[in-house]
Amino acid sequence: MSGVHYHIIIMLNWINSKSCPIMSISSCVIRSFKSEITKQIHQSGYRNRVWQRNFYERIIRDENEYDHIRYYIKTNPQNWVNDENNV
């Protein structure tokens, strides 16, 4: 399980703000994602901590930025060895 690293692009068209009354929409979405994945991992028998504490978010504002981020995600695995977050 060590070394798993995620990049996720989430497209939001509409969110019911009543489902995330206190936190930002991104925090609510990520919290739900982490919760569901953690349940599945724990059901498989793995009991250790699964996630880093925080996450980085970025709002993609146009097609050019979207293409740049997709390229970054695609090439990221080969750069992970040199990443400061890789412990």
HELIX and SHEET records of a PDB file:
HELIX    1   1 SER A   17  SER A   19  5                                   3    
HELIX    2   2 ILE A   25  GLN A   43  1                                  19    
HELIX    3   3 GLU A   63  ASN A   79  1                                  17    
HELIX    4   4 TRP A   80  ASN A   82  5                                   3    
END                                                                             
